[in-house]
């Protein structure tokens, strides 16, 4: 690849596509996103699960800490957000003050971060019946409507095979008359498909109480 100006990236036609792929594997994420605008071929290639997996294995990703705090300004409190790069070789972490997208800011004002996975944050706005998956590093977010937002325990994960972010929500159904446990309702939302899918099997058989506290280990969510 060679750059002839600050606004135009020129790729010589005589470079085989296989070599071009090997080159872009070494690019950081923000540069890869810009490369999706080069052509339909690069857009499809960079967004393919196989390329994403190869890129994530090759590139060592830095850990980021997301911090939310309040600042008093003219007698009013305003929320500020900072992304801290956790660098083992640096005694003084690098801080990046975030400009939060308006949709994310509205949700954060009335709610909080439910969970996180692979650098993605899952937010919930029960008043507006919606979830939001936000990547603070590249400043992109996806708003997901909630068919029924009350009473669910929510988890976020990323499929290790397809690198597809997914939200799982589960709640127990209780008989309104006898107040006894009846069954579990569980649904999964896949970002790639854009729809909620009901889970009909592999649900808990006993009545138990789930809390929002969770741990994600090797693609498995433990409530």
Order of alpha helices (4+ residues) and beta strands (2+ residues): beta-beta-alpha-alpha-alpha-alpha-beta-beta-beta-alpha-beta-beta-beta-beta-beta-beta-beta-beta-beta-beta
